[in-house]
Amino acid sequence: MIIRILLLSSVICIVTGCAPITRVTHVSDDTYNITETGGWGYDLKALKSEVLNQAKQFASAAGKGYEVLDERVTPDSRVDIYPADDDTYSLTFRLINPKSK
């Protein structure tokens, strides 16, 4: 059973090209949003860097640049046993034409 699952996931990976999963959502026109939540013991600076990198890759794949419109950090409001501040970082950005040299 496990071998069948591994084989199936390998075939799916080959067929789809192992495309990375993106959490980019379309807001309007050329405006998009990415929202990521940190896990236990995460580093907010690393989380922001990861989201900005996703925006850069998304824009690059479209042959464009990007402009940050809004950034928000929302503190986690749950009460948990562990002291984990699972903040959510949201980035709203717009695709722009790259600058000509």
C-alpha positions in Angstrom: 0.0 0.0 0.0 2.8 2.5 0.9 4.7 1.6 -2.2 1.6 2.4 -4.3 1.1 5.7 -2.6 4.8 6.6 -3.2 4.6 5.6 -6.8 1.4 7.5 -7.3 2.9 10.7 -5.8 6.0 10.3 -8.0 3.8 10.0 -11.1 1.8 13.1 -10.1 5.0 15.0 -9.5 6.3 14.1 -12.9 3.0 14.9 -14.7 2.6 18.3 -12.9 6.3 19.2 -13.0 6.3 19.5 -9.2 5.0 23.0 -9.5 5.4 25.0 -6.3 2.3 25.7 -4.3 1.6 29.4 -4.2 -0.8 31.2 -1.9 -1.2 34.2 -4.1 -4.8 35.4 -4.4 -6.2 37.7 -7.0 -7.8 40.9 -5.5 -8.5 43.0 -8.5 -7.0 43.9 -11.9 -3.2 43.6 -11.3 -3.5 43.5 -7.5 -2.7 40.4 -5.5 -2.4 39.3 -1.9 -0.3 36.7 -0.1 -1.2 35.7 3.5 1.0 33.4 5.6 0.8 32.4 9.2 3.9 31.6 11.3 4.2 28.4 13.2 5.4 27.7 16.7 8.8 29.3 17.2 8.8 31.0 13.8 10.8 34.1 13.0 8.6 37.0 11.8 11.5 38.5 9.8 11.9 35.1 8.0 8.2 34.9 7.4 8.1 38.4 5.8 11.1 37.5 3.6 9.5 34.3 2.4 6.3 36.2 1.4 8.2 38.9 -0.3 10.1 36.2 -2.2 6.8 34.6 -3.3 5.6 38.0 -4.6 8.9 38.5 -6.5 8.7 35.0 -8.1 5.0 35.5 -9.0 5.7 38.9 -10.6 8.8 37.5 -12.4 6.8 34.6 -13.8 4.4 37.1 -15.3 7.3 39.1 -16.7 6.6 42.0 -14.5 7.9 43.7 -11.3 5.8 44.4 -8.2 5.0 47.2 -6.0 4.0 46.7 -2.3 0.7 48.4 -1.6 0.1 47.2 2.0 1.7 45.0 4.7 -0.1 43.8 7.8 0.8 41.7 10.8 -2.2 40.4 12.7 -1.4 38.9 16.1 -2.9 35.5 16.9 -5.9 35.8 19.1 -6.1 32.2 20.3 -5.1 31.2 23.7 -2.8 28.2 23.6 -0.8 26.0 26.0 2.5 27.0 24.4 3.8 30.6 24.2 3.5 30.6 20.4 2.7 33.9 18.8 1.4 32.6 15.4 1.1 36.0 13.8 -0.3 36.3 10.3 1.6 38.4 7.8 -0.4 39.7 4.8 1.2 41.4 1.7 -0.9 43.2 -0.9 1.0 44.1 -4.0 0.5 45.2 -7.6 2.1 44.0 -10.7 3.9 46.7 -12.6 5.9 46.9 -15.9 9.6 46.5 -15.3 11.7 49.7 -15.7 13.4 50.0 -19.1 17.1 50.5 -19.0 
